[in-house]
Structure formats: C-alpha cells, structure tokens
Amino acid sequence: MRGNIAAIVLVLLGVFFLLTNLGLISISLREVLRVWWPVALIAVGVALFFTPGKGR
C-alpha cells in the first residue's frame, strides 16, 4: 500500500506541474504549501495509525 500512495502522489504532482507549465492553471505551489502544509502532517499520522506494527 505504501508504494501505491507514493506512486499516486508522484502522478498528482506531475499533473499539477504539467497543467501549470501549460498555463491551464495558475496556482503557486508556494501558496498551496503555505496554506495546506498541516494536511501533510495529518496524512502521515493517519498512515502511521493504519500501518501494522511489528509487535501486533
């Protein structure tokens, strides 16, 4: 599952950069990260919560 999530993130980043370079969207990555960085912390926490541990 971890590999699938990494692949999805890379595809989404690629699509974002492609659309930005083509001029179809005009969103600054700096602004997006400035506002939405806590979502990354939440996603990591949720992923750690659902990752099976060694001792379980």
C-alpha positions in Angstrom: 0.0 0.0 0.0 2.8 2.4 0.8 4.2 2.1 -2.7 0.8 2.8 -4.2 0.4 6.0 -2.2 3.9 7.2 -3.3 3.0 6.5 -7.0 -0.3 8.4 -6.7 1.5 11.4 -5.1 4.1 11.4 -7.9 1.4 11.3 -10.6 -0.6 14.1 -9.0 2.5 16.3 -8.6 3.4 15.6 -12.3 -0.1 16.5 -13.4 0.0 19.7 -11.3 3.3 20.8 -12.8 2.2 19.9 -16.3 -1.0 21.9 -16.0 0.9 24.8 -14.5 3.5 24.8 -17.3 0.8 24.6 -20.0 -0.9 27.7 -18.4 -4.1 25.9 -17.8 -4.0 26.7 -14.1 -2.2 29.5 -12.3 -1.7 28.3 -8.8 1.5 29.0 -6.9 3.0 25.9 -5.3 4.4 28.2 -2.6 0.9 29.5 -1.7 -0.6 26.0 -1.7 2.1 24.7 0.7 1.9 27.8 2.9 -1.8 27.2 3.5 -2.2 23.4 3.3 1.0 22.1 5.0 -0.9 20.8 8.0 -2.6 18.3 5.8 0.7 16.6 5.2 1.1 16.1 9.0 -2.4 14.7 9.2 -1.8 12.3 6.3 1.4 11.0 7.9 -0.3 10.5 11.2 -3.2 8.6 9.6 -0.7 6.4 7.6 1.2 5.6 10.7 -2.0 4.7 12.5 -3.1 2.2 9.9 0.4 0.7 9.3 0.6 -2.6 11.0 3.2 -2.8 13.8 5.8 -5.5 14.4 4.6 -6.5 17.8 0.9 -6.8 16.9 
